[in-house]
């Protein structure tokens, strides 16, 4: 062997990676399969989209209105802090509305659907959200709820007024009796000669008049409590919010999702059929 031949170095040839070729082949096969079954994919996708469109446009539309209501209260003007006496308990009102106006709970139907929550604890303001087949129906539901709450609180207000009225009558009777006592002692003063007794009688009259003044003050406070200005029924706070368009069903979203889902499922079905076909061919 010559010197030149001994200096020759053999460089090993790197074999082509089979994985890359297989990936390229697989990708081409996938594209070919999709093109081969393009009609089937297109028809399946169109059918699913069409069915979704039928569902979206035939399903009963759902409208929603929202409103805030202030729980009725009585201004306690005698209190130094000018606190309010709320007629209805807010938590009990929430439970009452949910149990009596959600028709799904009562008659196993979908509407109206009422959502209620306490949004402002300090002022006992409740937020109502009502869903029904139209804005008009939802407004009727809202009015019905408010009317029912008025009936409940009017019973309590009536009991409150009766109690205050009985207190007023008792004080008025005491006032009349004390006024009669003042008249009697004034008549006695005309015939009293003893200066000590006279002075004692004057002091008694002064004390009685002071009691009458206190009673009149109590009467004014009680009358102020039952003044219509200090008794506030449950009422709306702000405007009723409503939308011109239904919140459900979301037609565009349903159709888009159906189209994408149909496309994915049809492609999956095509690959599955191709797999079954190739499997049978291998068995043969």
Secondary structure, 3 states (H helix, E strand, C coil): CCHHHHHCCCCCCCCCCHHHHHHHHHHHHHHHHHHHCHHHHHHHHHHHHHHHHHHHHHCCCEEEEEEEEECCEEECCCCCCCCEEECCCHHHHHHHHHHHHCHHHHCCCCCCEEEEEEEECCCCEEEEEEEECCHHHHHHHHHHHHHHHHHHHHHHHHHHHHHHHHHHHHHHHHHHHHHHHHHHHHHHHCCCCCHHHHHHHHHHHHHHHHHHHHHHHHHHHHHHHCCHHHEECCEEEEEEEECCCCCECCHHHHHHHHHHHHHHHHHHHHHHHHHHHHHHHHHC
